[in-house]
Amino acid sequence: MMKRTNFYSLDGVNELKKRNHIWQILLGVIAVLSLIFCVSRVILATTLTVGEMEKQAIIAAVVSGWVIIALYINVLLPGRREVTHAMNMIESEPEVRRGRLTLTKDLVQIRGSILIRKVILENENEKVRLNLNESRKKYLKDLTGEVTVYTVGNYIVGFEEEA
Amino acid sequence: MIRRFFSQIYLYLLWLIVAVMFWGWIFSLKTDTSAEKKVMVFADVDAMDEVGLSAKLEEEMPEGIRMVQAHPFSYVIFNENLLVNADVFIVPENEIEELLDTFAPMEREEGETYYEVDGVAYGKKIYDAATKEGPAKTFITYTTDKDDSQDYYLFYGIYSLHTGSLDEAAYEIANHLLCLP
């Protein structure tokens, strides 16, 4: 009996979109709260307290900015790129190949897109390097033997193995 | 992860610079205003609680004045124009001659001691070196040098807007300062 694993689905994409939206809201909330805090320091500052208020405003602005930058670059942006990539994979008809898959150590950040790992597909006729979404690496880690591989372009979008 | 952090570090540094400069500028708008709306007091003294004295003098602000700024002379180290345009000065006797061109003549009051040049009174004595008595000692340390103690005089800036040309706020602030313990 064959067991098929698809890396991308509409449900998965919708889940990703929902998660991205939540992160977006969170970043917005952090930005707004930080702005309100900083503006309140300006409004509440008096001659006696202005030095301390300025320090508080600057610290709040710097720290919240760093948090927003870190979350945006490392969570939200990759999440959006993942959605775009997934939609591209879902919208295309996959090719079917068969062979033995070997993970390599080659990691490549596709500009404006996802992080991929190079994977070698080998059979009697060919030996090709395919791209695997790094977040899907766990599915292929313990694979042995020949499997049926589904690809769109050179991206692996799923595989089928003996259950 | 560490490598990723170092590849992004320029963004964090850039934000640090932008945030510090932006909020520093915003607060400078709050802590400063045009010459017409502020009275500046400069004191050439050994130590001074600028913030405390400014806040105290602001408790009785003349009409039309938004803020009082009290600073030691060291405040103007990079911008001497600030000193020239100040409204009220507190200066030790041995420094007066150097700054005399900056001071306006003042009207005499009975019972007061003045710094005079050619019969014209320029500054009023406010701190006596012998008795160590003077106003606003809660905020001003006139001198810490026991051997080289000077009398201190109060002057009004010749370029001040608040000694008659716009209003007389400089006189009011100076009188308030002279009443401080």
Contacts between the chains, C-beta under 8 A, distances in Angstrom:
chain1	res1	chain2	res2	distance
A	38	B	23	6.4
A	42	B	26	5.9
A	42	B	27	6.6
A	42	B	30	5.8
A	45	B	27	7.1
A	45	B	30	5.9
A	45	B	31	7.9
A	46	B	55	7.1
A	47	B	31	7.9
A	47	B	51	6.5
A	47	B	54	5.1
A	47	B	55	4.3
A	47	B	58	5.7
A	47	B	67	7.1
A	48	B	51	5.9
A	48	B	52	7.2
A	48	B	55	4.5
A	50	B	27	6.5
A	50	B	30	6.7
A	50	B	31	5.5
A	50	B	51	7.9
A	51	B	51	6.9
A	53	B	27	7.5
A	54	B	23	6.8
A	54	B	24	7.1
A	54	B	27	4.4
A	57	B	23	4.9
A	57	B	26	7.8
A	57	B	27	7.2
A	58	B	19	6.3
A	58	B	20	5.6
A	58	B	23	4.9
A	58	B	24	7.2
A	61	B	19	4.2
A	61	B	22	7.6
A	61	B	23	5.6
A	62	B	15	6.9
A	62	B	16	5.6
A	62	B	19	4.8
A	62	B	20	7.1
A	65	B	15	4.5
A	65	B	19	5.7
A	66	B	12	5.6
A	66	B	15	6.5
A	69	B	8	7.5
A	69	B	11	5.4
A	69	B	12	6.4
A	69	B	15	6.1
A	70	B	8	7.8
A	73	B	8	5.9
A	73	B	11	7.3
A	74	B	4	7.3
